[in-house]
Amino acid sequence: MIILTDSCPVCNSKDIEIKTIEYDFPEIGKSLLYIFKCNSCNYRTFEIIPLEDRGYIKIEYKIDNIEKARKLFLKSPYAKVILKEIEIEITPGIESKFEIKAIDDFLMNIKNNLESFKILYSDDKEKYNKIIEKINYIEDVLNNKRELTIIIEDEKGLSKIY
């Protein structure tokens, strides 16, 4: 999230530095690198804003062994991610940023989020059980017991699996 302010969002200090640098990233292309730093509390954040549009892409990636789950995933802020077999869809939001992590870490984050959400449905047994099923399915994928298809739809064409 780009901070459009003259003070730090954490400590409200005006002793801040904001830099924008145009940079040509190998996998993303020409981008604006936005850097925010507070000299009082040392809060820092940065964002990569792509200046190029490579066109819509759709990637279907089947995880059928543990080595495929360990591949790196570059997810752009414009990417929608679908976990086909468990009917989970993650759509980009206003706070979306570039992420690069191993697919198994990405799946672990989803599992952890589901663990948090299940508490909200403790009084609705049907929804609660569906969340538990999804958590168990992800655990099975991470333990090489099940397959999972990840579908990435990126309107700017910047996401990639390595």
C-alpha positions as CSV (number, residue, x, y, z in Angstrom):
1,M,0.0,0.0,0.0
2,I,1.4,3.3,-1.0
3,I,1.4,5.8,2.0
4,L,0.2,9.1,0.8
5,T,0.9,11.2,3.8
6,D,3.4,13.6,5.3
7,S,3.7,11.6,8.5
8,C,4.4,8.1,9.6
9,P,1.3,5.8,10.0
10,V,2.8,4.1,13.0
11,C,4.2,7.0,15.2
12,N,2.9,10.1,13.4
13,S,6.4,11.6,13.1
14,K,7.0,14.0,10.2
15,D,10.7,12.8,10.0
16,I,10.1,10.5,7.0
17,E,11.8,9.7,3.7
18,I,9.9,8.7,0.6
19,K,11.7,7.6,-2.5
20,T,10.5,6.5,-5.9
21,I,12.9,4.8,-8.2
22,E,12.2,3.6,-11.7
23,Y,13.8,0.2,-12.1
24,D,13.8,-2.5,-14.8
25,F,13.2,-5.8,-12.9
26,P,14.2,-8.9,-15.0
27,E,10.9,-10.8,-14.4
28,I,8.5,-7.9,-14.0
29,G,9.9,-5.2,-16.4
30,K,9.9,-1.5,-15.9
31,S,8.5,-0.7,-12.5
32,L,8.3,2.0,-10.0
33,L,9.9,1.1,-6.6
34,Y,8.3,3.1,-3.9
35,I,10.1,3.2,-0.5
36,F,8.8,4.7,2.7
37,K,11.0,5.0,5.8
38,C,10.3,6.7,9.2
39,N,13.5,8.0,10.8
40,S,11.8,8.1,14.3
41,C,10.5,4.6,14.7
42,N,12.3,2.9,11.8
43,Y,9.0,1.7,10.2
44,R,9.7,0.8,6.6
45,T,7.6,-0.4,3.7
46,F,8.1,-0.7,0.0
47,E,6.0,-1.5,-3.0
48,I,6.8,-2.5,-6.6
49,I,4.4,-0.9,-9.1
50,P,4.7,-2.4,-12.6
51,L,4.6,0.1,-15.4
52,E,4.3,-2.5,-18.2
53,D,1.3,-4.7,-19.1
54,R,2.3,-8.1,-20.6
55,G,-1.3,-9.1,-21.3
56,Y,-3.6,-11.7,-19.6
57,I,-2.1,-15.0,-18.8
58,K,-3.6,-18.2,-17.3
59,I,-1.3,-20.7,-15.6
60,E,-2.6,-24.2,-14.6
61,Y,-0.1,-25.9,-12.3
62,K,-0.7,-29.4,-10.9
63,I,1.0,-30.3,-7.7
64,D,1.3,-34.1,-7.8
65,N,4.6,-34.5,-5.9
66,I,6.5,-32.7,-3.1
67,E,9.1,-31.3,-5.5
68,K,6.4,-29.4,-7.4
69,A,5.2,-27.9,-4.1
70,R,8.6,-26.5,-3.5
71,K,8.8,-24.4,-6.7
72,L,8.9,-20.7,-6.4
73,F,5.8,-18.7,-7.1
74,L,5.9,-15.0,-8.1
75,K,2.4,-13.7,-7.6
76,S,1.6,-10.3,-8.9
77,P,-0.8,-7.9,-7.2
78,Y,-3.2,-8.5,-10.2
79,A,-3.4,-12.3,-9.9
80,K,-6.4,-14.3,-9.0
81,V,-5.4,-17.7,-7.6
82,I,-7.8,-20.6,-7.6
83,L,-7.2,-23.9,-5.7
84,K,-9.4,-26.0,-8.0
85,E,-10.1,-29.2,-6.0
86,I,-11.0,-27.4,-2.8
87,E,-12.8,-24.5,-4.5
88,I,-10.8,-21.7,-2.9
89,E,-10.5,-18.4,-4.9
90,I,-8.2,-15.6,-3.8
91,T,-8.9,-12.4,-5.7
92,P,-6.6,-9.4,-5.7
93,G,-7.5,-6.5,-3.5
94,I,-6.4,-3.0,-2.9
95,E,-3.7,-4.1,-0.5
96,S,-2.3,-6.8,-2.9
97,K,1.5,-6.7,-3.5
98,F,4.0,-8.8,-5.3
99,E,4.9,-11.9,-3.4
100,I,7.6,-14.4,-4.0
101,K,7.6,-17.6,-2.0
102,A,7.6,-21.4,-2.4
103,I,4.2,-22.8,-3.3
104,D,4.2,-24.9,-0.1
105,D,4.6,-21.7,1.9
106,F,1.8,-20.1,0.0
107,L,-0.4,-23.1,0.8
108,M,0.6,-23.1,4.4
109,N,-0.5,-19.4,4.7
110,I,-3.9,-20.4,3.2
111,K,-4.1,-23.2,5.7
112,N,-3.3,-20.9,8.6
113,N,-5.9,-18.4,7.4
114,L,-8.5,-21.2,7.3
115,E,-7.5,-22.2,10.8
116,S,-8.3,-18.6,11.9
117,F,-11.6,-18.5,10.0
118,K,-12.9,-21.7,11.4
119,I,-13.5,-20.1,14.7
120,L,-16.0,-17.7,13.1
121,Y,-18.1,-20.7,12.0
122,S,-18.0,-22.7,15.3
123,D,-21.8,-22.3,15.5
124,D,-22.5,-23.4,11.9
125,K,-21.4,-27.1,11.8
126,E,-21.8,-27.4,8.0
127,K,-19.5,-24.4,7.2
128,Y,-17.1,-25.4,10.0
129,N,-16.8,-28.9,8.6
130,K,-16.2,-27.6,5.1
131,I,-13.3,-25.5,6.4
132,I,-11.9,-28.5,8.2
133,E,-12.1,-30.5,5.0
134,K,-10.1,-27.8,3.1
135,I,-7.5,-27.6,5.9
136,N,-7.1,-31.4,5.8
137,Y,-6.9,-31.4,2.0
138,I,-4.1,-28.8,2.0
139,E,-2.2,-30.9,4.7
140,D,-2.5,-34.0,2.5
141,V,-1.1,-32.1,-0.5
142,L,1.8,-30.9,1.7
143,N,2.4,-34.4,2.9
144,N,2.4,-35.8,-0.7
145,K,-0.9,-37.7,-0.3
146,R,-3.2,-35.7,-2.7
147,E,-3.0,-33.6,-5.8
148,L,-4.0,-30.0,-6.2
149,T,-4.4,-27.8,-9.2
150,I,-3.4,-24.1,-8.9
151,I,-4.9,-21.8,-11.5
152,I,-3.4,-18.3,-11.7
153,E,-5.2,-15.7,-13.8
154,D,-3.2,-12.6,-14.1
155,E,-4.6,-9.6,-16.1
156,K,-1.1,-8.0,-16.4
157,G,0.8,-11.3,-17.2
158,L,3.4,-10.8,-14.4
159,S,2.9,-14.0,-12.3
160,K,5.2,-17.0,-12.8
161,I,6.1,-20.4,-11.3
162,Y,9.8,-21.2,-11.4
